[in-house]
Amino acid sequence: MLGLEEVKALAAESVSPAVSIFLPFHPRGPKFRQDRSRLRNLAQEAERRLVERGCRPVVAREIVRPAVDLAGDANFWRDEANGGVAMFLGPDQARRYGMPEDVREELTVGDHFSIKPLLPLLADDGAFFIIASSSAGTRLAAASRWRVRDIEDVRMPPGVQAVVGETEYQDTVLGHPVSRPGIGVWPTHQGMGKVSNAGEAPEELRRTEFIEYLNRVGAVVNQYFSGKPEPVVLVALPEIAGHLRAIIRLKTLVPESLDSNPDTVPLEEQRDRAYELLRPTFAAGRQQALDHFYTLLGNGSAKAGTQPLDIIDGTRWGRVDTLFIEEGARIWGRVGDEPGNLDIHESPMPQDEDLIDRAAIETMLHGGTVVVLAPGQLRVNRPIAAIFRW
């Protein structure tokens, strides 16, 4: 599944001609069997448009070949076809991604890959982190609505059994202070040097070992996530979650934990549950951006943009901080090399492109935010609006 970083990478690709195919798949049944034909037809239409743009037929045929091959791949349609597919094809380029069922069918042939059909799927894609902790160990993960991956560039402390081994087989455990630099270097506290299996009752000793393990986890977590703005969701049983919350000093830690043993819950399920927990937060962030735009507009601020020409041109030079677009909206035209050199047409002309798609790409490449709204939700009688940086 495509995530925000992959979409940004696609937007940055310099590929021409570029073919973008989006196709939802139907549930098993007669319509599902027709999906193979629909994909084959889209490939044929892409080939026709490529030739119209000046591609030699043999080159056009080679560009769309991966889509034709996929349409004829019996193994794919038997084992993998679900939800939908997005394909990005160009000279010596062929990428394929699984899509959720609500992706819209669309074919684009232009000078860059089309990402606008992906934006509604990414509207709730807000990035977040997961801390999944149990007595057996702790893992960190980076996630979004459709993606999750283990964070592998940080060394987490082993489970509580490693601390048990230290207290049972060593007279003294020499520790590093909490402030020692280096991600993944966890402290062993001075108090542990005085612990031995002969000095405390078994129950008290096990509790000391348990707290020591969580202190080590907390030290790494505090250091790794310090300064990162994304929300952090804790997945742990109540006893572990309670202790870790007393140790972790992150303003981004979400107040509510997912109370379960992460060792028994697949990471993808943890992601889904964490996302549902955060969905209102992401929605509130989008509404806050929209409210800020309306405030600027009401105050007559030049930072509130409502003119498509100014907005589309502004995205090219990094002026747009937040771009608002209505889902499904299009503005056809061509972009020149000089600032302000834009042609907009009511219907597509030869060599035209969707300038809203272009604006979304430019906004993302310049570090801005794209907010996708339902038709009619943008109260400016325009399909596009923006908050300018200057």
C-alpha positions as CSV (number, residue, x, y, z in Angstrom):
1,M,0.0,0.0,0.0
2,L,1.2,3.5,-0.9
3,G,2.1,5.8,2.0
4,L,2.8,9.5,2.1
5,E,6.6,9.1,1.6
6,E,6.1,6.8,-1.5
7,V,3.7,9.4,-3.0
8,K,6.2,12.1,-2.4
9,A,8.8,10.0,-4.2
10,L,6.5,9.4,-7.1
11,A,5.8,13.2,-7.3
12,A,9.5,13.8,-7.5
13,E,10.1,11.4,-10.3
14,S,11.2,12.9,-13.6
15,V,9.5,10.6,-16.1
16,S,8.1,11.5,-19.5
17,P,5.9,10.2,-20.9
18,A,4.3,8.9,-17.7
19,V,1.3,6.6,-17.5
20,S,-0.8,6.4,-14.3
21,I,-3.5,3.7,-14.1
22,F,-5.9,3.4,-11.1
23,L,-8.4,0.5,-11.1
24,P,-10.7,-0.7,-8.3
25,F,-11.4,-4.4,-8.2
26,H,-14.9,-5.8,-7.6
27,P,-15.7,-8.6,-5.1
28,R,-15.5,-12.1,-6.5
29,G,-18.2,-12.6,-9.1
30,P,-19.0,-11.6,-12.7
31,K,-17.8,-8.0,-12.3
32,F,-14.5,-9.3,-10.9
33,R,-14.0,-11.4,-14.0
34,Q,-14.5,-8.3,-16.1
35,D,-11.7,-6.4,-14.2
36,R,-9.1,-8.2,-16.2
37,S,-10.7,-6.8,-19.4
38,R,-11.0,-3.4,-17.9
39,L,-7.3,-3.3,-17.1
40,R,-6.4,-4.5,-20.6
41,N,-8.6,-1.8,-22.1
42,L,-6.9,0.9,-20.0
43,A,-3.6,-0.3,-21.3
44,Q,-4.8,-0.1,-24.9
45,E,-6.1,3.4,-24.3
46,A,-2.8,4.4,-22.7
47,E,-1.0,3.1,-25.7
48,R,-3.2,5.1,-28.1
49,R,-2.7,8.3,-26.1
50,L,1.1,7.8,-26.1
51,V,1.2,7.5,-29.8
52,E,-0.9,10.6,-30.1
53,R,1.7,12.4,-28.0
54,G,4.4,11.4,-30.5
55,C,5.6,8.1,-29.1
56,R,6.7,5.5,-31.6
57,P,4.2,2.6,-31.5
58,V,6.9,0.2,-30.5
59,V,7.9,2.4,-27.5
60,A,4.3,3.0,-26.5
61,R,3.6,-0.7,-26.5
62,E,6.7,-1.4,-24.4
63,I,5.7,1.2,-21.8
64,V,2.2,-0.3,-21.2
65,R,3.4,-3.9,-21.4
66,P,3.4,-4.4,-17.6
67,A,-0.3,-3.6,-17.5
68,V,-1.1,-6.0,-20.3
69,D,1.0,-8.7,-18.6
70,L,-0.8,-8.1,-15.3
71,A,-4.2,-8.4,-17.0
72,G,-3.1,-11.9,-18.3
73,D,-1.4,-13.0,-15.1
74,A,-3.7,-15.8,-13.8
75,N,-1.8,-16.2,-10.5
76,F,-2.3,-12.5,-9.7
77,W,-6.1,-12.7,-10.3
78,R,-6.3,-15.9,-8.3
79,D,-4.2,-15.0,-5.3
80,E,-3.5,-11.3,-5.1
81,A,-6.3,-9.2,-6.7
82,N,-8.2,-7.5,-4.0
83,G,-9.1,-3.9,-3.3
84,G,-7.6,-2.3,-6.4
85,V,-4.3,-1.5,-8.1
86,A,-2.3,1.6,-9.0
87,M,0.3,1.3,-11.8
88,F,2.9,3.9,-12.7
89,L,4.6,3.2,-16.1
90,G,7.2,5.0,-18.1
91,P,10.3,4.3,-20.2
92,D,12.2,1.8,-18.1
93,Q,9.7,2.4,-15.3
94,A,7.1,0.1,-13.9
95,R,5.6,0.3,-10.4
96,R,2.6,-1.4,-9.0
97,Y,0.8,-0.9,-5.7
98,G,-2.2,-2.4,-4.0
99,M,-5.0,0.0,-3.3
100,P,-8.1,0.0,-1.1
101,E,-11.4,-0.7,-2.8
102,D,-12.5,3.0,-3.0
103,V,-9.8,4.1,-5.4
104,R,-11.3,5.7,-8.4
105,E,-10.8,4.3,-11.9
106,E,-8.6,6.7,-13.8
107,L,-6.0,6.8,-16.6
108,T,-3.6,9.7,-17.0
109,V,-0.9,10.1,-19.7
110,G,1.3,13.1,-19.2
111,D,4.7,14.5,-18.3
112,H,4.7,13.2,-14.7
113,F,2.9,10.6,-12.7
114,S,-0.6,11.5,-11.5
115,I,-0.9,11.5,-7.7
116,K,-4.2,13.3,-7.2
117,P,-6.3,10.1,-7.2
118,L,-4.2,9.0,-4.2
119,L,-4.7,12.2,-2.2
120,P,-8.2,11.3,-0.8
121,L,-6.6,8.1,0.5
122,L,-3.9,10.1,2.2
123,A,-6.1,12.7,3.7
124,D,-6.3,10.6,6.9
125,D,-2.8,9.2,6.4
126,G,-1.3,11.2,9.3
127,A,2.0,9.7,10.5
128,F,2.3,8.3,14.0
129,F,4.5,6.0,16.0
130,I,3.8,2.8,18.0
131,I,5.6,1.6,21.2
132,A,4.6,-2.0,21.6
133,S,6.0,-3.2,25.0
134,S,5.8,-6.4,26.9
135,S,8.0,-8.1,29.5
136,A,9.5,-10.1,26.6
137,G,10.7,-7.0,24.7
138,T,9.8,-3.7,23.2
139,R,9.5,-2.8,19.5
140,L,9.1,0.6,17.9
141,A,7.2,1.1,14.7
142,A,6.4,4.0,12.3
143,A,2.9,3.9,10.9
144,S,0.2,5.7,8.9
145,R,-3.3,4.7,7.8
146,W,-2.1,2.0,5.3
147,R,1.5,1.4,6.3
148,V,3.5,0.1,9.3
149,R,7.2,-0.8,9.6
150,D,9.5,-1.6,12.4
151,I,12.0,1.1,13.3
152,E,15.3,-0.7,12.9
153,D,17.8,2.1,13.5
154,V,17.4,2.0,17.2
155,R,18.6,-0.7,19.6
156,M,16.0,-1.5,22.2
157,P,16.9,-3.1,25.5
158,P,16.2,-6.9,25.7
159,G,13.3,-8.1,27.8
160,V,13.1,-8.4,31.5
161,Q,14.8,-11.7,31.4
162,A,18.1,-10.0,30.5
163,V,17.8,-8.0,33.8
164,V,17.0,-11.2,35.7
165,G,20.2,-12.7,34.2
166,E,22.2,-9.8,35.5
167,T,21.0,-10.0,39.0
168,E,21.4,-13.8,39.2
169,Y,24.8,-14.1,37.7
170,Q,26.6,-10.8,38.5
171,D,27.5,-9.3,41.9
172,T,27.4,-5.8,40.5
173,V,25.9,-4.2,37.4
174,L,27.9,-1.2,36.3
175,G,25.5,1.3,34.6
176,H,25.8,4.2,32.3
177,P,24.0,7.4,33.3
178,V,20.7,8.2,31.6
179,S,22.3,11.2,29.9
180,R,24.9,9.1,28.0
181,P,24.5,10.0,24.3
182,G,23.7,7.6,21.5
183,I,20.4,6.2,20.3
184,G,19.7,2.8,21.6
185,V,22.2,3.0,24.5
186,W,20.1,2.3,27.6
187,P,21.1,3.0,31.2
188,T,21.4,0.5,34.0
189,H,20.7,2.4,37.1
190,Q,23.1,2.7,40.1
191,G,20.6,1.0,42.3
192,M,20.9,-2.2,40.4
193,G,24.4,-2.6,41.5
194,K,23.2,-3.3,45.0
195,V,20.6,-5.9,44.0
196,S,21.4,-9.6,44.3
197,N,19.2,-12.6,44.6
198,A,20.3,-13.0,48.2
199,G,19.5,-9.4,49.2
200,E,15.8,-9.1,48.5
201,A,12.7,-11.3,48.8
202,P,11.9,-13.0,45.4
203,E,8.8,-11.0,44.8
204,E,10.5,-7.7,45.7
205,L,13.5,-8.6,43.5
206,R,11.3,-9.4,40.5
207,R,9.6,-6.1,40.9
208,T,12.9,-4.3,41.0
209,E,14.0,-6.1,37.9
210,F,10.8,-5.3,36.1
211,I,11.0,-1.6,36.9
212,E,14.7,-1.6,35.8
213,Y,13.7,-3.0,32.5
214,L,11.0,-0.4,32.0
215,N,13.4,2.4,33.0
216,R,15.8,1.2,30.3
217,V,13.0,1.2,27.7
218,G,11.8,4.6,28.8
219,A,15.3,6.1,28.5
220,V,15.6,4.9,24.9
221,V,12.1,6.0,24.0
222,N,12.6,9.5,25.5
223,Q,15.8,10.0,23.5
224,Y,14.6,8.6,20.2
225,F,11.3,10.4,20.0
226,S,12.5,13.7,21.5
227,G,11.7,16.5,19.1
228,K,9.5,14.4,16.8
229,P,6.1,16.0,16.3
230,E,4.1,12.8,15.4
231,P,1.8,11.3,18.0
232,V,3.0,8.2,19.8
233,V,0.6,5.3,20.7
234,L,1.5,2.9,23.5
235,V,0.5,-0.7,23.2
236,A,0.9,-2.7,26.4
237,L,-0.9,-4.5,29.2
238,P,-2.2,-2.1,31.9
239,E,0.6,-2.8,34.4
240,I,3.4,-2.1,31.9
241,A,1.5,0.9,30.4
242,G,1.1,2.5,33.8
243,H,4.8,2.2,34.7
244,L,5.9,3.4,31.3
245,R,3.7,6.4,31.4
246,A,5.4,7.5,34.6
247,I,8.8,7.2,32.8
248,I,8.1,8.5,29.3
249,R,8.4,12.3,29.1
250,L,6.9,12.9,25.7
251,K,4.2,15.5,25.1
252,T,3.3,13.5,21.9
253,L,2.3,10.4,23.9
254,V,-1.4,9.8,23.3
255,P,-3.2,9.8,26.7
256,E,-5.1,6.5,25.9
257,S,-3.2,3.3,25.5
258,L,-4.1,0.1,23.6
259,D,-4.5,-2.3,26.4
260,S,-3.3,-5.6,25.0
261,N,-0.2,-7.8,24.9
262,P,1.6,-6.8,21.7
263,D,3.2,-10.3,21.5
264,T,-0.1,-11.8,20.6
265,V,-1.4,-9.0,18.3
266,P,-0.1,-8.7,14.7
267,L,1.6,-5.3,14.0
268,E,-0.9,-4.5,11.3
269,E,-3.8,-4.9,13.7
270,Q,-2.0,-2.7,16.2
271,R,-1.7,-0.1,13.4
272,D,-5.4,-0.3,12.6
273,R,-6.4,0.1,16.2
274,A,-4.0,2.9,16.8
275,Y,-5.2,4.7,13.7
276,E,-8.8,4.5,14.9
277,L,-7.7,6.0,18.2
278,L,-6.0,8.9,16.3
279,R,-8.6,9.5,13.6
280,P,-10.4,12.3,15.5
281,T,-7.0,14.0,16.0
282,F,-6.2,13.9,12.3
283,A,-9.6,15.2,11.4
284,A,-9.3,18.0,13.9
285,G,-6.0,19.0,12.4
286,R,-7.5,19.3,9.0
287,Q,-10.5,21.4,10.4
288,Q,-8.0,23.6,12.3
289,A,-6.2,24.3,9.0
290,L,-9.4,25.1,7.3
291,D,-10.6,27.4,10.1
292,H,-7.3,29.2,10.0
293,F,-7.8,29.8,6.2
294,Y,-11.2,31.2,6.8
295,T,-9.9,33.5,9.5
296,L,-7.2,34.8,7.2
297,L,-9.8,35.3,4.4
298,G,-12.2,37.1,6.8
299,N,-9.4,39.5,7.9
300,G,-8.5,40.3,4.3
301,S,-5.0,38.7,4.6
302,A,-3.0,38.3,1.5
303,K,-2.0,34.9,2.8
304,A,-5.4,33.5,2.0
305,G,-5.5,32.6,-1.7
306,T,-8.6,31.9,-3.7
307,Q,-7.5,32.6,-7.3
308,P,-6.5,29.4,-9.1
309,L,-3.9,31.2,-11.2
310,D,-2.2,32.7,-8.2
311,I,-2.3,29.4,-6.2
312,I,-1.1,27.1,-9.0
313,D,1.7,29.5,-9.9
314,G,2.5,29.9,-6.2
315,T,3.0,26.2,-5.7
316,R,5.7,26.2,-8.3
317,W,7.9,28.6,-6.2
318,G,7.2,27.1,-2.7
319,R,4.8,29.9,-1.7
320,V,2.0,27.6,-0.6
321,D,2.0,26.2,3.0
322,T,-1.4,24.5,2.8
323,L,-3.3,23.6,-0.3
324,F,-7.0,22.9,-0.1
325,I,-8.6,21.0,-3.1
326,E,-12.0,19.5,-3.6
327,E,-12.0,15.8,-4.4
328,G,-12.5,15.1,-8.1
329,A,-11.9,18.7,-9.2
330,R,-9.9,19.4,-12.3
331,I,-8.4,22.5,-13.9
332,W,-7.0,21.9,-17.3
333,G,-4.1,24.0,-18.7
334,R,-0.4,24.3,-19.4
335,V,2.5,25.7,-17.4
336,G,5.2,27.9,-19.0
337,D,8.8,28.4,-17.8
338,E,8.4,31.9,-16.4
339,P,6.5,32.9,-13.2
340,G,2.9,33.7,-14.0
341,N,3.0,31.9,-17.3
342,L,-0.1,29.7,-17.1
343,D,-2.8,28.9,-19.6
344,I,-6.1,27.6,-18.2
345,H,-8.8,26.0,-20.4
346,E,-12.4,25.1,-19.7
347,S,-11.9,21.7,-21.3
348,P,-8.7,19.8,-22.0
349,M,-6.7,20.8,-25.0
350,P,-3.8,18.8,-26.6
351,Q,-0.8,18.7,-24.3
352,D,-2.9,20.0,-21.3
353,E,-2.5,18.6,-17.9
354,D,-4.6,18.7,-14.7
355,L,-3.1,21.8,-13.0
356,I,-4.7,20.8,-9.6
357,D,-2.6,17.6,-9.8
358,R,0.4,19.7,-10.6
359,A,-0.3,22.0,-7.7
360,A,-0.6,19.1,-5.3
361,I,2.7,17.7,-6.5
362,E,4.5,21.0,-6.2
363,T,3.1,21.7,-2.7
364,M,4.3,18.3,-1.4
365,L,7.7,18.7,-3.0
366,H,8.1,22.1,-1.3
367,G,7.2,20.7,2.1
368,G,3.6,21.9,2.2
369,T,0.4,20.1,3.2
370,V,-2.4,19.1,0.9
371,V,-5.9,18.9,2.4
372,V,-8.6,17.1,0.3
373,L,-12.2,18.2,1.0
374,A,-15.5,16.8,-0.1
375,P,-17.2,18.7,-3.0
376,G,-18.9,21.8,-1.7
377,Q,-17.0,21.8,1.5
378,L,-14.7,24.7,0.4
379,R,-16.8,27.8,0.9
380,V,-15.1,30.1,-1.6
381,N,-16.9,29.1,-4.8
382,R,-13.6,27.6,-6.1
383,P,-12.3,24.0,-6.3
384,I,-9.0,25.2,-4.9
385,A,-7.7,27.5,-2.1
386,A,-4.5,28.0,-0.2
387,I,-2.6,29.5,2.7
388,F,0.5,31.2,1.4
389,R,3.8,31.4,3.2
390,W,4.3,34.9,2.0
